[in-house]
């Protein structure tokens, strides 16, 4: 079985070769935004997409327009990540790893059982396994808030049968793809 590093390379290549990406991104956004879990959420924690990731700009704009409390992460030293409430995407600036992030001075959201955290990932398993980028930021953050409902965004091609998941690795509660919402057995 390949190690996480080689799997990251493999899944990055698959994601980079996705055809009709823009159309698939729109379908994922529509499916996610029309899902009752997002509609009823008090706060949505979401990341700013880069490169070949599923576009989160339109999702974030729609959430802001709907009046949701929206917060994005700021990566800090020692693998620590904090979320900060934004009212506009114009508040984001290039930060760690060249990822757009808030400056970290705005308030942190209250985390409740109605808070949804949308997490990045390269690949997922149907039972919630996630292959992240290797920094452990989301693993550490979500371990502090077991009540968080976590959702991965993925193209259907990036749902795989097996990933080498360790006990400390975040497992998501659901995955939104261009074809479906997968409810996982995480937690």
TAWO-V210786 format. One record per helix or strand of 3 or more residues. SS is the DSSP state (H for helix, E for strand). FROM is the first residue (numbers start at 1). TO is the last residue. If there is no record, write none. Layout:
ss->SS from->FROM to->TO
ss->SS from->FROM to->TO
//
This chain:
ss->H from->4 to->16
ss->H from->21 to->33
ss->H from->36 to->39
ss->E from->43 to->45
ss->H from->57 to->65
ss->E from->69 to->75
ss->H from->77 to->79
ss->E from->81 to->86
ss->H from->89 to->91
ss->H from->96 to->98
ss->E from->115 to->119
ss->E from->123 to->125
ss->H from->137 to->143
ss->E from->149 to->153
ss->H from->156 to->158
ss->E from->174 to->176
ss->E from->181 to->183
//
